[in-house]
Amino acid sequence: IAVFPEARIDAPTFSMLTVGPFPHSPMARCRAWAGIAAACLQGRPEAHPLMNYRRTTEVTVTVESPVPAQLDGDLIGDCLELRVNAGEKTLRVSAPAS
């Protein structure tokens, strides 16, 4: 399933995806995930309202307790804060240890 079909390695911005916010009830959360799965399998993940696509040059994600972080599908360790910004020719990532 292509998550970012328009992404280019030489683009001045990078694509990011946030998913949520999810409902609190377990049944509603299961329905939300089923809807996301259906949209992805139909090749239209951006059509689901919980799939929020953005293009940016910089993003910071902060959480209250350490969580495993991935960059492009690769595990980079547990983080409390992850800052990503696109330079002119490189993608710089800063992930302070927890």
C-alpha positions as CSV (number, residue, x, y, z in Angstrom):
1,I,0.0,0.0,0.0
2,A,1.6,3.3,-1.1
3,V,1.3,5.8,1.8
4,F,3.0,8.7,0.0
5,P,2.7,8.0,-3.8
6,E,3.7,11.6,-4.7
7,A,6.8,11.7,-2.4
8,R,10.1,12.5,-4.2
9,I,13.6,12.1,-2.7
10,D,14.6,15.5,-4.1
11,A,11.5,17.4,-2.9
12,P,12.0,20.6,-0.9
13,T,9.4,19.4,1.6
14,F,8.6,16.0,3.1
15,S,5.3,14.3,3.5
16,M,4.0,13.4,6.9
17,L,1.0,11.5,8.1
18,T,-0.8,11.7,11.5
19,V,-3.6,9.2,12.2
20,G,-6.4,10.1,14.6
21,P,-7.7,11.3,17.0
22,F,-9.4,8.0,17.7
23,P,-12.7,7.6,19.5
24,H,-12.4,6.5,23.2
25,S,-14.8,3.5,23.1
26,P,-13.2,0.2,22.0
27,M,-16.0,-0.6,19.5
28,A,-15.8,2.9,17.8
29,R,-12.0,2.6,17.7
30,C,-12.3,-0.8,16.0
31,R,-14.7,0.7,13.4
32,A,-12.2,3.5,12.8
33,W,-9.3,1.1,12.2
34,A,-11.6,-1.0,9.9
35,G,-12.4,2.1,7.9
36,I,-8.8,3.1,7.6
37,A,-7.9,-0.5,6.4
38,A,-10.7,-0.4,3.8
39,A,-9.6,3.0,2.5
40,C,-6.0,1.8,2.3
41,L,-7.0,-1.5,0.5
42,Q,-9.0,0.6,-2.0
43,G,-5.8,2.6,-2.7
44,R,-7.3,5.8,-1.2
45,P,-5.9,6.2,2.3
46,E,-6.2,10.0,2.1
47,A,-9.9,9.6,1.7
48,H,-10.4,8.5,5.4
49,P,-11.0,11.5,7.7
50,L,-8.6,10.2,10.4
51,M,-5.7,10.1,7.9
52,N,-4.2,13.6,8.0
53,Y,-1.6,14.2,5.3
54,R,0.6,17.2,5.3
55,R,3.6,18.5,3.5
56,T,6.1,20.5,5.5
57,T,9.8,21.3,6.0
58,E,9.8,20.8,9.8
59,V,7.8,18.9,12.5
60,T,8.2,18.1,16.2
61,V,6.3,15.3,18.0
62,T,6.3,15.3,21.8
63,V,4.8,12.6,24.0
64,E,4.4,12.2,27.8
65,S,6.2,8.9,28.2
66,P,8.9,7.3,26.0
67,V,7.6,5.4,23.0
68,P,9.3,3.5,20.2
69,A,9.9,5.8,17.2
70,Q,10.3,4.8,13.6
71,L,11.7,6.8,10.7
72,D,10.8,5.5,7.3
73,G,9.9,2.2,8.8
74,D,13.2,1.8,10.7
75,L,13.2,1.6,14.5
76,I,15.4,4.5,15.9
77,G,14.7,3.9,19.6
78,D,12.5,5.2,22.4
79,C,11.8,8.9,22.3
80,L,10.0,11.6,24.3
81,E,10.5,14.2,21.5
82,L,11.3,13.8,17.8
83,R,12.2,16.7,15.6
84,V,12.5,16.3,11.9
85,N,13.4,19.0,9.4
86,A,14.3,19.0,5.7
87,G,17.5,20.7,4.9
88,E,18.5,21.9,1.4
89,K,19.9,18.4,0.5
90,T,19.4,16.3,3.6
91,L,16.8,15.2,6.1
92,R,18.0,15.9,9.6
93,V,16.5,14.0,12.6
94,S,17.1,14.8,16.2
95,A,15.8,12.2,18.7
96,P,17.0,13.0,22.3
97,A,17.4,9.9,24.5
98,S,14.7,9.5,27.1
